[in-house]
């Protein structure tokens, strides 16, 4: 397994492979996809990019006016750490956790 791809799970489904889990960034996801395309293997790539997850989280935070909150990778794949300060925790902030989980594919 290459660096940045250690959290990819591979399962055989009949004559094809199902790849899930997490990759560090979109460049690694693209490299894996190109490798699989060139191998002639029938596959379904469902692995998520932590880069895409962070971008999704940041987009929603900015959309709701939380520009001072930034996301970064947490210790476990699929998780993000939110850093920043809030002037006050309003009702929207209390619901942001559930909103992020429902709107950002792959976020745990």
Secondary structure, 3 states (H helix, E strand, C coil): CCCCCCEEEEEEECCEEEEEEEECCHHHHHHHHHHHHHHCCCEEECCEEHHHHHHHHHHHHHHCCCCCCEEEECCCCCCEEEECCCCCCCHHHHHHHHHHHHHCCCCC
